[in-house]
Amino acid sequence: MTGLINEKDIVSYIKDLVEIPSPSGYTEAAISHVASFMQEKGIPAQITNKGALLASIKGQDDSKHRLLTAHVDTLGAMVKEIKGNGRLRLTMIGGFRWNSVEGEYCSIHTADGRIFTGTILIDQTSVHVYKNAGDAKRDDKTIEVRIDANVKTKDETEKLGISVGDFVSFDPRVEETDHGFLKSRHLDDKASVGILMHLIDVINKEGAALPYTTHFLISNNEEIGYGGNSNIPGETIEYLAVDMGAIGEGQTTDEYSVSICAKDSSGPYNYRLRQHLVSLAKANEVDYRVDIYPYYGSDASAAISAGHDVVHGLIGPGIDASHAFERTHIKALIHTAGLLYHYLHSPLA
């Protein structure tokens, strides 16, 4: 791996990103943040009609292109109903389980730009009142938001300016531990966006041209299934999604390595590209795991489903408790950055 990769810089980028609310459909601030970074680094970039960001670095060969993508959109919710008691009923954005956000602090983003804080709770929270509070089903009907405002009726909540369709973001609670762990919501996929941002720093510092023109697509709808399936330049040969490695029983991925996906719910990824990534990892002492994610889809699989004729792959740092309160280790971030660095400087698969 290259000595230019700096774990503190990666973590700094990630921390800044996770603090920006960006559930799918409400990603303008996060995209603008990355756009400002690209401008500062002198990287040509444009925001697409769908609200994604496409940045490009011209390489030695401009006839064949690579594209790397990571997404800034996250899980979240939207106000479905204002209840008679002034509390809010929610509808999910993205695929998670209500128990994973129960008790979490949140923010309600109103149409006129105001922000109200609250807490996500089941409507039978108090064990002093509800005998079966622990057994009650957690679903769209029982989960609610307790707003941090003096409201007791639907009318009082509406007078705050809160309405159906307002976005609700979950507090990240980001923390770096003494043992090298990074804990936060939304590491999926802001950890990988932070890695790509740092790699652009490294490329700038080296000053040498990449072998191929390379695009960085920061997508904004991955969590709802159609993130990186458009705005792919026609010269693109290889499309590599940088997302996260899922950890659990039966998985090889851990929090200390880069995960290389062989297959997810969409089917196998390109075998030639996968083996190229494995070879690069072996040759450069990158700690990696090859894995299969049974309930997973990526921007790369969305691009293939949309009909793009590209070689597609998927890698990412191993992240524990995906789509819940996530955690990874500095080692996973470093190994992912290392593999990407060597990939960007390698021949096409």
N, C-alpha and C positions, 0 to 999 in steps of 0.2 A: 504493500500500500504506500501511498505518497505521504510524505511528512507534512505537506501543506494542509491536510485535513485537520481541522481544529474543532474538538468536541464542544468547547465553550461557545464558539460562534454558532454551531448548529443548534445547541440548546437555546441560545438567545433568540434565534429566529423562531424556533418552535414556541417559546413562551410568548413572544409578541403575537404570534398568529392565533394561539388558542384563546387569547383574551379578546379577540374580535368576534362578536356573535355572527355566525354565518350558517344557520340552518338552510338546507336546500330551498331556493326561492328567495332568499334574503342574503345574498352574498356580495352585494356591491362594495361594501366597506372592505371586506377581505381581498377582493380582486383589486380594488384601488390601492390597497397596501402593497401588494406584490407588484402592481404596475409602477408605483413610485420607486420601488427597489430597482426594477429593470431600468427605469429612466436614470436613476442615480448611477447605475453601473454602465450606462451607455449601450444597453442591449435594445435593439429595435423591437417594439412590442405593440400589439393592437388588441383592443377589447372587441370581441365578436358580437354579433347581434344577439346571440344567446347569453351573453354576459361572461363568457370565459375569456382567458387571456392567452394569446399566442405570441411567444417571444422567439426570436431566431438568431442564431450565430452562424455566420457564413464559414464554411469549411474549405479545405483544399479541393475537394470534389464537390461541385455544386450540382452535379447531375443525379446523384443518389443521396437521399436525405434520411436522417434518423429523426424520430420523434419520441420524446419522453414526456409522460404525463403524470401529474398528481393532482388531487382535488382538494379544494378549500371548503367545499360544502360539508356540513355535518348533520348529524341527527338533530332533531328538534321537534317542535309541535306548533300547532296553530289553534287559536280559540275557536272551538266548535259551537259553544253555547254559553251564554251568561245565565247562571242558575238563579232561581228566585231568591236565594240567600246572598247573592252578590258574588259568589265564587264562580270559577270558570271550569267548564268542561272542555277537554282537549281532543284533538285528533292528531295522530302521529305523523311526523315527517321522517321517513326512513324506517328501516327495520330494526326494532328493538323490543324489549319487553317492559311493561309498566313497572314491574318490581325493580328494574335496574335504575329507575330515576325517582322512585318513591323516597320522600324525605329530602330531595335535592332542592337547592335554591335555584330560582329562575328569574328571568326578566321578560316582561311583556312589552313588546315594541308597538306602539300605537301608530296609526296611519299619519298622524300629524307630528310624528317625531319624538313624542315623549316616551319615557321608559318608567315602568313601574316594576318593583321587585315583588317576589312572592315565593311560596314554597309549594312543591308538588306533594300532595298527600292523598291517602285514601279517605273517603268520606266517613269512615268509621275508625278514626285513628285512636281516640282515647280508650285505653283499656279499662279505665274507671267507669266508663259508660257502656261500652260495647263488649260484651262477653266474648264474642267470636271474632274480635278484631284481627287476630293473626290468621284466621282461616278464611276471611272474606276474600272473594275473588277480586283480583286486580284487573280491571278492564276499562274500556272507554266510558262506561257508565258510573264506575265507582271512584276513578281517579279525578282529582280536582286540584285547582290552584287556589290557595289561600293568599289573597292579595294583601300586601303590606300597606293598607289604607283603611280608613274608617268607613267601611261599606258593609251594609247588612241586607241590601236589597238589590235586585237587578237594576232598578232605576239609578241608584247611587253609583253603581259601577259604570253604567253607561255615561253618567255625567262626568266621570273621569276622562272620558274619551276612548275607553276600551270598547272594542266591538268585535263581532265575529270576523274571522279572517286575519286578526292580528297575529304576528309571529311571536313564538315563545322560545327563548333560548335557554340552555342549561348552563349553569355556572361551571367553569372548567376545574377550579380548585387545583391549579397546577402547582406542583412541588417537586423539587430536586432533592433527593436524599443523600446522606453522607456516604452511602454505599453504591452510588452511581445510578440509582433508579430515577426515572422521570415518570411521575404520576400525574395524570390529568385526563379529563374528558377530551374527546376530539383529537387524540393522537392519530386516529383514523380520520383524515389522512394528512393532518397538518405536520406530523413528524416528517413525512416524506417531502412535503412542500419545503420545509425548512432545510432538508438535506439538499434538494435541488438548488435552492438559493445559495447555499454555501458552496456547492460545486461551481456555480457561476462565478463566485468570488475567486475560487482556485484557478479557474480557466483564465480569468482576467489577470491574475497575478503572474501566471506563467507566460502569458503573452503569445504563445505559439498557437497556430491555427489547428483546429480539430481536423481529423482526416475527412469528415463529411459535414456538410451543412446540417446543423442540428436544431430542432425546434423543441421548445418547452411549452407544453400546453397545460395551463393551470385550469382545470375544469371545475364546473360549479353545479353540476347536477348528477354526480356519480351515485349518491345515496338513493336516488329515485330511479336509477337505471339507464339514463341516457346522457351521461356526462361527455365523454370524449369521442363521440361518434360523428363529429362534423368538424369542419375547418382543418382538415388534414391535407397539407400540401400534396399535390399530385405526384411529386417526385419521391415521396416517402416510401422507403423499402422496409424499414424495421420500425415497429411501434412497441415501445416498452412502457408498460404501466408500472409506476412506482407507488405501491399502496402499502399494505401491511400483511405480515404473516400471522395467521390465526393459530392460537395455542389452545390445546385441550387434549382430552384422552384420545389416544390413537394417532396424535399428530407428532411429527418429528421436530417441528419448529419450537424454539425456545426464545427467551428474552435477550439472549446474548449473541445472536447470529442473524445473518440475512437469510430470509426464506426465499427460495426459488420455486415458483409454483409449476407443477407438472400438469395439473388438471383442476378445474373447479366445476361449478354447476353447469357451465356453458360447454364443457368438454375439454379435451387436451389443448394445451398451448403448443406453439410450434416447437417441434422436437429439436430441430437444428439450432434454433436460438437458445433453447434451454441448455443444450449440451455445450454451446459456446460459452454461456455464462458460468456453467460448472467448471469448464476448463480454465477460464480466467480466474475463478475463485481459487482453484487448486494451485495455479501457477504463481499467485500473488499472496498466498497465505491468508486468504479471506475465509473466516469461519462461516460456513453456509449449511443450510439444510434444504433438501428437496422435499416438497410436501404436496398434498392434495387437500383442497378445501371443498367439502361437500356442499356447503350452503353459502356460496360466494359468487360474485360477479364483479368484473372490473371495467374500467374505461376501455381496456384493450379488447375485452370480449364484446363490449357494446359496439366498438368500431367494426369488428368482424361481423357481428349481427346486422349492422347497417350496410354491409356489402363492400367494405373497403378491402382492396387487394394488397394486404400487407402481411409481413411476418410479425406475429404478435407474441409478446411475453409478459410476464408479471413477476416482480420481485418486491421485497419490502422488509423492513425490520420486524422481528418477532414482537408482537404486542399481546400482552395478557388481557383477558376479560374484554375482548372486542365487543363493541357496541354497548359497553357498560362503563364502569369506572376503570379506565385503561392504565396500563403500566408497561414501560419498556426499560431497557438498560442502555447506558451510554455505549456499551460494546456493540449492541445491535445497530445503533445509529452509525458508528464508525465503520463497521463492516459493510453496511449497506452503501455508505458513501464511497468506501474503497472499491467495491465491486463496480459501482457506477462509473467511477473515475477511470478504471481500466477498460471498461466497456466503451466509454466515449472515445478512448484513444486506440481502440482495436479495429481490425478489419471487420467488414460486415460478416455476419454468421454464414 
